[in-house]
Amino acid sequence: MRVHVVHAHPVETSFNRTLFEAVVEELEGAGHEVDALNLYEEDFPAVMTRQERLDYHEVPGNLTPLTRPYVERLRAADGLVVVHPVWNYGYPAILKGYFDRIFLPGVSFTLESGDRGRIKPGLSNIRRVAFVTTYGGNQFRTWLMGDPPRRVAMRWGWATFRSRPSYLALYDMNNPTPERLTDFLSKVRTQMRAFR
């Protein structure tokens, strides 16, 4: 498989970066072709422009010289893994901007009959999706907040790819222990070795 791995954490010494590197290593070790995208290292411009919003539903005119290469990488993929932290019960701004600017009408979905029509998934080439994430808050507090990133990933992923994503989450990064970090890293490595 060709697997597109998207990473969104600004600190190269973070545990999240360790997870990203482990994902890439295990996928390559399992024989997959990996297309790794580190949004911070590429200095991905997360803010949608006024013109992009005006052209949002103009397919294929909504693709710009900046967005087209990222869209082509998605369309070339058989699998997708997104590695990111959860901040303030949401995605980092750079990752949210990537979703907003790249997962466009005509790319990740089509509206069957205008704005009021049903959404039809547009990335059927992507057969397998996984999210690998870390939360500062503990699982109970996150549950009380409704765990928005998990809900969005699972529901949006289903609507975009027609397959249920895997969601690997480590909670309570504000109070890590070496054992918890090692156990989670091992779990991620095992899941990536089995990624099919």
Sequence and secondary structure as in RCSB ss.txt:
>XXXX:A:sequence
MRVHVVHAHPVETSFNRTLFEAVVEELEGAGHEVDALNLYEEDFPAVMTRQERLDYHEVPGNLTPLTRPYVERLR
AADGLVVVHPVWNYGYPAILKGYFDRIFLPGVSFTLESGDRGRIKPGLSNIRRVAFVTTYGGNQFRTWLMGDPPR
RVAMRWGWATFRSRPSYLALYDMNNPTPERLTDFLSKVRTQMRAFR
>XXXX:A:secstr
 EEEEEE  S TTSHHHHHHHHHHHHHHHTT EEEEEETTTTT   S  HHHHHTTTSTTTT  TTHHHHHHHHH
T SEEEEEEEEBTTB  HHHHHHHHHHS BTTTEEETTSTTS EEES TT  EEEEEEEESS HHHHHHTT HHH
HHHHHHHHHHHSS  EEEEE  TTS  HHHHHHHHHHHHHHHHT  
